[in-house]
Amino acid sequence: MYRYEKRACRFESKEKKTSTNPFRTIKNLAEIGMELIDQIIIKNRLEDIYCINDTPSLFSFVMKNALYLPSIIWKLRKLNETKSERFWYLNSRNEAIEGIMYGPNDERPLPLIAFDSGYKRDLFNFSIVGKVIACLGYRAFSVRSRNELKEIEAEDYIDAAEFLRNKYEKRKKIGDKSGVVGISGGNIVVYKMCSNQEFIERNNLKCGVSISPFADLAEQFKYTKETLKKENINEHTRKVLEDYNKYVESLGVNDTTDDSIFVNGSPITYVNELRIPLLIEHGIRDDIVPVTGSLNIYSMATKARKEVELVLIPGKGVHGDMKEWRRDLIGTISLISSIIYAYSFMKKHLDC
């Protein structure tokens, strides 16, 4: 028995050595390089189709990551010290809503960030992106709205921001500036806040960050239906789209002819009313929410002469499978870049 175990250990050791074969590593890096080249080609084609010529070049993309990454890594050493606080408030419909706010464990007045991590995110399983944003020097909050993907969800966030700034017992910890960050289906909060002039003035809202937005909910609904008919889609993608499809159908929506929910809950509806600087980020390979939505928003916003920036990020962006990010270099680059661009944009507008 002892000899068998010893041989097994030797066998496992040999397997480990084989898995770190330098030739295999070189091959993997070559494949990643080819994939990035392919995505650059796709990016250029998309920009030609949508007549866009001012997204970051590969050089500026690399330089931005190299410039901000050390600072972010240094600040993230205190990620475990970031604390959460629960709160309750009454929204404008006199409903009691629960919220949570993350931030550094001190009393410094820091900018308030409304953060909606998207559809079906449990409030107290706060997105890692939101926790990182808070750790970087902000008070980031989310609320448990009962109206996901609807215009009313944005109103719940607006009411929460007003409560935290004016009635919350620990409001001295909140600085005089505000921002908003939305991911995926949570972007209705971004576009409603950034187009509400009275809210902007009362809360000194300085900027918005729109990450992988559902631009047009009717188009997203159609895309979901068509994609789920395919047999060869990624398991993670299928699961997310099936969940989304069930939720929309639970609202009594079976097709896009009933457009009241779709129109009022679509970010693109509010693009012409944007009042403050907005950053849009999207993964080129996103197969849950296609990048074409962000391209449409950006094209429409620039025609309306709005102050909007667009960054097309390699990989699937925030819609990549979290379980695969550690093993997927492009996925890791994608997630890190999303955070870096969001942070640099907020720092520019909130920390000055």
C-alpha positions in Angstrom: 0.0 0.0 0.0 2.8 2.4 0.9 4.7 1.7 -2.3 1.5 2.2 -4.4 0.9 5.6 -2.7 4.5 6.6 -3.3 4.3 5.7 -6.9 1.0 7.6 -7.2 2.7 10.6 -5.7 5.5 10.3 -8.2 3.0 10.0 -11.0 1.1 13.1 -9.9 4.4 15.0 -9.6 5.2 14.0 -13.1 1.8 15.2 -14.3 2.4 18.6 -12.7 5.7 19.0 -14.5 4.1 18.1 -17.8 1.3 20.7 -17.2 3.9 23.5 -17.0 5.6 22.5 -20.2 7.2 25.7 -21.6 6.3 24.8 -25.2 2.6 24.4 -24.1 2.8 27.8 -22.4 4.3 29.4 -25.6 1.5 27.8 -27.6 -1.1 29.2 -25.3 0.4 32.7 -25.4 0.5 32.4 -29.2 -3.2 31.5 -29.3 -4.1 34.4 -27.0 -2.1 36.7 -29.3 -4.0 35.5 -32.3 -7.3 35.9 -30.5 -6.4 39.5 -29.6 -5.4 40.3 -33.2 -8.7 38.9 -34.4 -10.6 41.1 -31.9 -8.7 44.2 -33.1 -9.8 43.4 -36.6 -13.4 43.0 -35.3 -13.1 46.3 -33.4 -11.9 48.1 -36.6 -14.8 46.7 -38.6 -17.4 47.7 -36.0 -16.0 51.3 -35.9 -16.2 51.5 -39.7 -19.8 50.3 -39.7 -20.8 52.8 -37.0 -18.6 55.6 -38.3 -16.6 55.8 -35.0 -13.0 56.8 -35.0 -12.2 58.0 -31.4 -12.2 54.8 -29.3 -8.8 54.1 -27.6 -6.1 52.6 -29.8 -4.3 49.5 -28.7 -1.3 51.6 -27.6 -3.4 54.0 -25.5 -5.3 51.0 -24.1 -2.1 49.3 -22.9 -0.7 52.6 -21.6 -3.9 53.3 -19.6 -3.8 49.9 -18.0 -0.1 50.2 -17.2 -0.5 53.7 -15.7 -3.4 52.9 -13.4 -2.9 49.2 -12.5 -0.2 49.8 -9.9 -2.3 52.4 -8.1 -5.3 50.2 -8.0 -3.4 47.2 -6.8 -1.9 49.3 -4.0 -5.3 50.5 -2.9 -6.8 47.0 -3.1 -4.6 45.8 -0.3 -7.3 47.2 1.9 -10.2 45.5 0.1 -10.9 43.3 3.2 -11.2 46.4 5.3 -14.0 47.7 3.1 -17.2 47.6 5.3 -20.9 47.4 4.5 -23.8 49.2 6.1 -27.4 48.3 5.7 -30.2 50.9 5.6 -33.9 51.2 5.0 -35.8 54.1 3.4 -39.2 55.0 2.0 -39.3 55.5 -1.7 -41.6 58.0 -3.5 -44.4 55.4 -3.5 -44.1 55.1 0.3 -42.7 51.6 0.1 -39.9 50.4 2.5 -36.8 49.5 0.5 -33.6 47.9 1.8 -30.2 49.0 0.8 -26.5 48.4 1.4 -23.6 50.7 1.1 -19.9 49.8 0.9 -16.9 52.0 1.6 -13.6 52.4 3.5 -13.9 51.8 7.3 -13.5 55.4 8.3 -15.5 58.7 8.7 -14.1 60.5 5.7 -16.7 62.3 3.5 -16.3 60.4 0.2 -18.3 60.8 -3.1 -21.5 58.8 -3.2 -21.8 56.2 -6.1 -25.1 54.7 -7.0 -24.2 51.2 -8.2 -26.5 48.8 -9.9 -24.8 45.5 -10.8 -27.6 44.3 -13.1 -30.4 41.8 -13.3 -30.8 39.2 -10.6 -27.9 40.2 -8.4 -28.7 39.5 -4.7 -28.2 42.8 -2.8 -26.0 41.3 -0.2 -23.9 39.3 -2.6 -22.5 42.6 -3.7 -20.7 42.5 -7.1 -16.9 42.4 -6.8 -16.8 45.4 -9.2 -18.8 47.4 -6.7 -16.6 46.4 -3.8 -13.5 47.4 -5.8 -15.0 50.8 -6.6 -15.8 51.4 -2.9 -12.3 50.3 -1.9 -10.8 52.8 -4.3 -12.2 55.7 -2.2 -16.0 55.9 -2.7 -19.3 55.1 -0.9 -21.0 52.7 -3.3 -24.6 51.7 -2.6 -27.2 49.4 -4.1 -30.9 48.8 -3.2 -33.2 45.8 -3.4 -35.7 47.2 -5.9 -38.7 45.0 -6.8 -38.7 46.5 -10.3 -35.6 45.2 -12.1 -35.2 46.3 -15.7 -38.0 48.9 -15.3 -38.0 52.6 -15.2 -39.3 52.4 -11.6 -36.0 50.7 -10.5 -34.2 53.9 -11.4 -36.6 55.9 -9.3 -35.9 53.7 -6.3 -32.2 54.4 -6.7 -32.9 58.2 -7.0 -34.9 58.1 -3.8 -32.1 56.1 -2.1 -29.5 58.7 -3.1 -31.7 61.5 -1.8 -32.2 59.6 1.5 -28.5 58.9 2.0 -27.5 62.5 1.4 -30.2 64.2 3.4 -31.7 61.8 6.0 -29.3 59.0 6.7 -27.9 59.1 10.2 -24.4 58.7 9.0 -24.6 61.2 6.2 -21.5 63.0 7.3 -19.5 60.2 5.7 -20.9 61.2 2.3 -19.1 63.9 0.3 -20.7 66.6 -1.8 -20.2 64.9 -5.2 -22.0 61.9 -6.7 -21.6 59.4 -9.5 -23.5 56.4 -10.9 -22.3 53.1 -12.3 -24.5 50.5 -14.0 -23.7 47.0 -15.3 -25.8 45.2 -17.9 -29.5 45.5 -17.1 -28.7 47.9 -14.3 -28.0 50.7 -16.8 -31.4 52.2 -16.7 -30.4 53.7 -13.4 -27.4 55.4 -15.1 -29.3 56.9 -18.0 -32.3 58.1 -15.9 -30.0 59.8 -13.3 -27.8 61.3 -15.9 -30.8 62.8 -17.7 -32.6 64.2 -14.6 -31.5 67.8 -14.3 -33.1 68.4 -10.9 -31.5 65.3 -9.4 -28.2 66.2 -10.9 -28.2 69.7 -9.4 -29.5 68.5 -5.9 -26.9 65.7 -5.6 -24.0 67.3 -7.5 -24.0 64.3 -9.9 -20.7 64.6 -11.9 -20.5 61.6 -14.1 -21.9 58.2 -15.1 -20.3 54.9 -16.1 -22.3 52.5 -18.3 -20.8 49.0 -18.5 -22.1 46.5 -21.1 -25.6 48.1 -21.2 -28.8 46.7 -22.4 -29.4 49.6 -24.9 -32.8 48.6 -26.2 -34.7 46.1 -24.1 -36.9 45.1 -27.1 -33.8 44.3 -29.1 -32.3 42.4 -26.2 -35.5 40.4 -25.8 -35.4 39.4 -29.5 -31.7 38.6 -29.3 -32.3 36.4 -26.3 -35.1 34.4 -28.0 -33.0 33.9 -31.1 -29.9 32.9 -29.3 -31.6 30.3 -27.1 -32.8 28.5 -30.3 -29.2 27.8 -31.1 -27.6 24.5 -30.0 -23.9 25.4 -29.8 -24.0 28.3 -27.3 -21.8 28.5 -24.2 -23.3 26.9 -21.1 -22.8 30.1 -19.0 -24.4 32.2 -21.8 -27.4 29.9 -22.0 -28.0 29.9 -18.3 -27.9 33.7 -18.0 -30.2 34.2 -21.1 -32.7 31.6 -19.9 -32.9 33.4 -16.5 -33.5 36.7 -18.2 -36.1 35.3 -20.6 -38.1 33.7 -17.7 -38.0 37.0 -15.8 -39.3 39.0 -18.7 -42.0 36.5 -19.4 -43.0 36.5 -15.7 -43.8 40.2 -16.2 -46.5 39.2 -18.7 -44.4 40.1 -21.7 -44.3 37.5 -24.5 -43.4 39.7 -27.5 -42.2 43.3 -28.2 -45.6 44.6 -29.3 -46.3 45.5 -25.7 -43.5 48.1 -25.6 -44.4 50.2 -22.5 -41.8 48.3 -20.3 -39.3 48.1 -23.1 -39.3 51.8 -24.1 -39.3 53.2 -20.5 -36.7 50.7 -19.4 -34.3 51.2 -22.3 -31.2 53.4 -21.8 -31.3 54.5 -25.4 -34.7 56.2 -24.7 -32.9 58.8 -22.6 -29.7 59.4 -24.6 -30.8 62.7 -26.1 -31.5 64.0 -22.6 -28.0 63.3 -21.1 -26.7 66.2 -19.0 -23.4 65.1 -17.7 -20.2 63.2 -18.9 -20.8 59.5 -19.5 -18.4 56.6 -20.1 -19.6 53.5 -22.0 -17.6 50.2 -21.8 -18.3 47.0 -23.6 -16.6 43.7 -24.3 -16.1 43.0 -28.0 -16.9 39.3 -27.6 -19.9 39.8 -25.3 -22.5 37.1 -26.3 -25.0 38.0 -23.5 -25.5 41.6 -24.3 -24.1 42.4 -27.8 -21.7 45.2 -28.2 -23.8 46.7 -30.9 -26.1 48.2 -28.2 -23.3 50.4 -26.9 -22.3 51.3 -30.4 -25.8 52.5 -31.1 -25.9 54.5 -27.9 -22.6 56.1 -28.5 -23.4 56.9 -32.2 -26.7 58.5 -31.1 -25.1 60.4 -28.2 -22.3 61.9 -30.4 -24.9 63.0 -33.0 -26.7 64.8 -30.2 -23.4 66.4 -29.1 -23.3 64.8 -25.7 -20.1 64.4 -23.7 -19.7 60.6 -24.1 -16.7 58.3 -24.3 -16.7 54.7 -25.6 -14.2 52.0 -24.8 -14.3 48.6 -26.6 -12.6 46.1 -24.3 -11.1 42.7 -25.4 -13.1 39.6 -24.5 -16.6 39.4 -23.0 -16.1 42.2 -20.4 -18.2 41.8 -17.3 -20.4 39.2 -18.9 -17.6 36.7 -18.9 -17.9 33.6 -16.7 -16.5 34.5 -13.3 -15.3 31.0 -12.8 -13.2 31.1 -15.9 -11.5 34.5 -15.3 -8.6 33.1 -13.4 -7.8 30.6 -16.2 -8.6 32.9 -19.1 -6.0 35.6 -19.7 -8.2 37.6 -22.0 -11.1 37.4 -19.5 -8.8 38.7 -16.8 -7.6 41.6 -19.0 -11.2 42.3 -19.8 -12.3 42.5 -16.1 -9.3 44.5 -15.0 -9.6 47.0 -17.9 -13.3 47.6 -17.1 -12.4 48.6 -13.6 -9.4 50.7 -14.7 -11.4 52.7 -17.2 -14.3 53.2 -14.8 -11.9 54.3 -12.0 -9.9 56.7 -14.1 -13.1 58.3 -15.4 -14.6 58.7 -12.0 -11.3 60.0 -10.6 -11.2 62.6 -13.3 -14.7 63.9 -12.5 -15.1 63.2 -8.8 -11.7 63.8 -7.3 -10.8 67.1 -8.8 
